[in-house]
Amino acid sequence: MKSSVRRRTNRNFAFHIFVMVVIAVSVEFLTHPFLEFVRRHPALHWPLVICGVVGAIIYAAGAWMYFYKSWRKLPLVPNKISYGIWMGFESLVFLALLLLIWFYFIHSAG
């Protein structure tokens, strides 16, 4: 029988991955139009940048709280070993995705 803690963790992790992909795709689409005939109005540049920065800050705070609360639950769960392995895997995948997105933007900008 699965514990309710693990089910909630799986849902939250999938949500974080989904939000990271949505942020990456929307930033790529808004900053580098893929069609030649798409022209952005210059007045839209700074509001988009501000919205992106505010969204990234909110998401970073939410991700930090998620991982903080999840690691704090480790002593409370009945199956500590599997929960610790799962949280370690989630943390590594999250960091790998952040590095992947960072390297992608570094190499696409230059």
Secondary structure as GFF3:
##gff-version 3
##sequence-region A 1 110
A	DSSP	alpha_helix	4	31	.	.	.	ID=ss1
A	DSSP	three_ten_helix	42	44	.	.	.	ID=ss2
A	DSSP	alpha_helix	45	72	.	.	.	ID=ss3
A	DSSP	alpha_helix	80	109	.	.	.	ID=ss4
###
